[in-house]
Amino acid sequence: MANNQDNTDIIRVFKKNSSQVVCGVLSEYKGRREFHIRIYVPVADEPGEFVPTRKGVTLPIEVVPDLVAAMAKLKQAISLNQVVAQIPKGKRAEVRVGLQEFKGTPMIYVRTFTCDKEGEWRPTQKGVSVKVELLSELVDTTTELEAAAKDRGWLS
């Protein structure tokens, strides 16, 4: 995997589809410790190498346990169009975790939503959606991110 930042570690990777992978990443940037769940795509002229896209979410390391708890709720969710967790990301932004149907396919999403001037919450492009069949991969990714953050002393 291509890595543009010195303090970035890819903790877990799983295949989303034939041309994309989802990566769980820990990083430290300007003193901020963060985790990312992000889509990576292949580098055209370097077989086996991938680079991050803008599609994904970044949150402070302190909320990894909230995401792990959200993944546990997803395992128990039975209906589509259900938000199982809302993780604050500032005054006018939050990350939502839930289930929805897209073109007839049940999907899991972890996506940033922002509040517009009228007070309506709107989804952004910043997020990851995967087929429900990949739930265990997403759960394992968040669990491994939490364990790696604890190993580094970033979480207690």
N, C-alpha and C positions, 0 to 999 in steps of 0.2 A: 504494500500500500504506500502510495506517495504520502509524505508527511511534511507539510509546509511550516509547522511550528515545532521548535525544539522541545517544548514542554507539553507535548500532546502524545498520548498513548492510546492506541486502539486496543480495547480490552476484549471485544468480541465482534465477530462478523458472521452474518448469515445471508444466504442468497434470497433476494426478494423475487427476482424473475430472471430471465435469460441474460439481461444486460445490466442489472443493478444489484448491489448488495446493501444491506443495512449494517451500519457500524455503531457500536457503543463505544464512546470515546471519553477519556478523562483529559482535562487540560488545565493548565495554569497560565493565565495571561494577565500581566500587570497586577499581580498579587491576588487576582480572583481565581478561585478554584471552581471549575464548572464541569458538567457532564453534557454530552451531546448524544442524541440518537439521530443519525443522519444518513441520507442516501449517498452512496458513492457510485461512480460510473467508471468504466474502463478508460485508460489513457490510450488514444488512437495508435500511437507508434511504439507502445511499450506493453507487450503482452503480459498479463498477470498483474499489472499495476492499475490502481484505482485512485481517483481523486474525489474529494468531497464536492457535493453540489450545495446549493442554497436551501434545498429541501431537507428540513430537519428541525429539531428543537434544541435549544441550549438553555440550561437552567443552572442556578447555583447548586453546588454540591450538597448543600444542606437539605435540599428537598428530594434527594434520591430515595429516602425511605417513603416519602409520599407517593412516588412513582411506583415503587415496589408494591405498596398497598393497593394502588390503582390496578396493577396487573392482577393481583389476587381477586379484586372485585370483578374484573373482566372474565375471569374463569367461571364466576358464578352468574354472570349476566345471561339472561335468556331471551331478551327481546332486542330487536334492532332499534336504531334511532334512540339510543340510550347513552347518556353521559354518566360515567361511573366516578369521575373525579375531575375537580377543577383545582389547579395548582396556581396560586397567584404568581405573577411575574412583573409586578409593578402596579401602579395605580390604574392604568387603562389597558392592561394585558394580562392574560392568563393562558395556561396550557390546559387543554381539555383532553381527557382520555375517554374513548367511548367506542360504540359500535354503530355502524350505519350500513345501508345498502348502497352500492354504486353499480349501476348498470346490471342489476340483478345479482350481484355478488356481495355477500356479507363481508364487510371490511372492519378492521380495527384501526383506530386512528389515535395519534398523539399529535395534537396540532395547537399552534398559538392562535388565540382569538384576541381581537382588540375591540375596545369600546369606542364607537364613533361619537360625534358631537351630539347626536340625538339620544345617546344612551343605549344604542343597539349594539349587541355583540356580533362581530363578523369574523369568520375564519380568514386566516391569512394563508399565503403559500408556504409559510414556515411550518412544516410538519411532515409526518411520515404516516402513510397508510399501507397496511399489509392485509392479505387475505386472512380470514379467521384461522385457517389451517396453520398459519405461522405464529399463533399465539404462544405456544411453548417456547419458540425461539426468542420472541420478544420478552417473555417472562425471564428466561435464562439470561438474556442480555442485561436486563435491569438488575437482577440478582447479582450477577458478576460485577457490574459497575459498583454496586453498593459494597461488595466484598473488597474490591480493589481500592476503593476510597478508604475503607477502614484499615486495610493493610498499610496504607500510606500515612495513616493518622489524620486524615482529612475529616473523618467521621468517628464518633465514639460508639 
